[in-house]
Amino acid sequence: AHGMDSQLKQRHHPHHQCYVFLILFLFRLGNALVVTTFLFPDEWWQFGEAAYATSFPATGSYLTWDWRAGIRSFVFPLPLILLLKLGNQIQRIIRGVDYDGSVPVPDFLARHGSKIVMALWMALTDLYTVKFSRRLFGPSSEFYTVHGEIDSASITY
């Protein structure tokens, strides 16, 4: 079995992990954009609302008591905050210097930015689960781990 593991390692393309990540990300992104239900809607709302309120305080976004009390950390929504701020800068460039900021980010980004960020988080989690499985059980486990990650009804919900 050890000889087979070393043969499988040698056959992998140098960018194999990038391909695996890309497949996982595209799957997660497609899933996020197609599925319209939520398993934990309150948590999703607070994630997006906190990022939006932080990025655009003048819009009147609401932060719940746990955000205002400092119980929650902004580490988790930070990628969405950065994406929204980038979208705002792009919007300013597109609309010109006279832009009043009434529409802080492009509509698509406002509606789907959190889904894009969550797809990225999930794909990274999937990739490191695959890497962990590969380390524990060898290269032959990679295929089954990827399928276990994307075929699970509870994960894709």
Disulfide bonds with the S-S distance in Angstrom:
none
